[in-house]
Amino acid sequence: MAIDSFLNNDLELAAKIEPLEELIDNLCGELKLHHVQRLKKSICSINSSFVFNDILNDYERIADHCSNIAVAMIALESDSFDVQAYLDSVKQLKTETYAKYFETFSKKYVIEN
């Protein structure tokens, strides 16, 4: 999504990235909790834990980089754009569009037990 929005200068697509980034962070947190439960039940080993957590951390970092690309694209369209203020306002206000995208992604990407 970040690549497509960048290559096509698609700001509407770029606006969808931040809600997806937040969902990815939430999903990674949920997966880590499930993994701890598996560890407690001795279903998984400690050795696999390191790899699993590294992969989840990588997903979170990739999502953060994608978000940075989207925010930079939006910033370029505005002469007086404060990136940090934008991120803070998007997360605090949870605009209707942001909430719609977040809900759509939440339904699409569900962790099954």
C-alpha positions in Angstrom: 0.0 0.0 0.0 2.8 2.4 0.9 4.7 1.6 -2.3 1.6 2.0 -4.5 0.6 5.3 -2.9 4.1 6.6 -3.3 4.6 5.5 -6.9 1.1 6.8 -7.9 1.2 9.9 -5.7 -2.1 8.6 -4.3 -2.8 10.6 -1.1 -6.1 8.9 -0.6 -4.3 5.5 -0.4 -1.6 7.1 1.8 -4.4 8.1 4.3 -5.2 4.5 4.8 -1.7 3.6 6.0 -1.8 5.1 9.5 -4.9 3.1 10.6 -3.4 -0.1 9.2 -0.1 0.7 11.1 -2.1 1.0 14.3 -3.9 -2.3 13.7 -0.6 -4.0 12.9 0.8 -2.8 16.3 -2.4 -4.1 18.0 -2.2 -7.5 16.3 1.5 -7.9 17.1 0.7 -7.2 20.8 -2.1 -9.7 20.7 0.1 -12.3 19.0 2.8 -11.8 21.7 0.2 -12.4 24.4 -1.0 -15.6 22.7 2.6 -16.7 22.5 3.2 -16.2 26.2 0.2 -18.3 26.9 1.6 -21.1 24.7 4.9 -20.8 26.5 3.2 -21.2 29.9 1.5 -24.4 28.5 4.9 -25.6 27.2 3.5 -25.7 23.7 6.4 -23.6 22.4 10.0 -23.4 23.3 12.1 -20.5 24.4 14.2 -20.8 21.3 11.2 -20.3 19.0 10.2 -17.3 21.1 13.2 -15.3 20.1 12.5 -15.9 16.4 8.8 -15.2 16.7 9.3 -12.0 18.7 11.9 -10.8 16.2 9.5 -11.4 13.3 6.7 -9.5 15.1 9.1 -6.6 15.9 10.1 -6.5 12.2 6.4 -6.3 11.2 6.0 -3.4 13.6 9.0 -1.6 12.2 8.0 -2.1 8.6 4.5 -0.7 9.4 6.2 2.3 11.1 8.3 2.9 8.0 5.3 2.7 5.7 3.5 5.2 8.0 6.5 7.5 7.7 6.3 7.3 3.9 2.6 8.2 3.9 3.1 11.1 6.3 5.9 12.5 4.3 3.8 12.3 1.1 1.0 14.2 2.9 3.5 16.7 4.3 4.8 17.5 0.8 1.3 18.5 -0.3 1.1 21.2 2.4 3.4 24.2 2.7 3.2 24.4 6.5 2.9 20.9 7.6 4.0 19.7 11.1 4.5 15.9 10.8 4.4 15.2 14.6 1.3 17.4 15.0 -0.3 15.5 12.1 0.4 12.1 13.7 -0.8 13.3 17.1 -4.0 14.8 15.7 -4.8 11.7 13.6 -4.5 9.4 16.6 -6.2 11.7 19.0 -9.1 12.8 16.9 -9.7 9.4 15.3 -11.4 11.0 12.4 -14.4 9.3 10.8 -12.3 8.3 7.8 -9.6 7.0 10.1 -12.1 5.0 12.1 -13.7 3.6 8.9 -10.4 2.4 7.6 -9.4 1.0 11.0 -12.7 -0.9 11.2 -12.3 -2.3 7.6 -8.8 -3.5 8.3 -9.9 -5.0 11.7 -12.5 -7.1 10.0 -10.1 -8.2 7.3 -7.2 -9.1 9.6 -8.5 -11.1 12.5 -6.5 -13.4 14.7 -8.3 -16.7 15.2 -7.7 -18.7 18.4 
